[in-house]
Amino acid sequence: MSVALLIEQLHQTFSENTLKNTTKYPLIAHDEQWPSPCEVGEVDEQGNIQWQGARQQPAGSLNDLASALELEFPKALSELYGHMYGGSILASIDGHQVELLQAWNEEDFNLLQQNITGHVLMKRKLKQPETVFIGLTEQDDLLVSVLVHTGEVCLEFVGKKTHHVLAPNINAFLKALEV
């Protein structure tokens, strides 16, 4: 199964589970200056809006970024970040609570690429293997990252080398996530 289909299914499952458990789709603080095709319904009394994952049209790609950084990203990375707009997907894997990062809108996708650039340049400066972050964990300084040269999904503390492999690739990682 493709990463694009897996991420779409994760969005669907996350939305359905949230709806079942809270009678609402996932909520996010509404910002009228930061609209998204994911927004569903009206802003509530607390200033939140419900959201559901929405396909990017056209699909986003990290190929230009990879080329600019003189890297070859795993193809699955573009599918992970470029297939859907959405809020973060909350899940667990291997005893860790994770927040799978997603772009909220086209501008957020562009900001994400800037952040990836900064992260890769930091890794180079530290003379560490290049990684691209794809998620956060319950620990503020512990990231879920993809090791660029192998495609493995790993845990890494900010500024440190990866130290634990969660999955051999993005596809296996997404399949292993429990939402």
Beta strands, then each sheet from edge to edge (+ up, - down):
strand 1: 27-29
strand 2: 39-40
strand 3: 48-51
strand 4: 54-55
strand 5: 84-85
strand 6: 89-93
strand 7: 96-100
strand 8: 131-137
strand 9: 142-147
strand 10: 153-157
strand 11: 162-167
sheet 1: 1+ 3- 2+
sheet 2: 4+ 5-
sheet 3: 6+ 7- 8+ 9- 10+ 11-
end
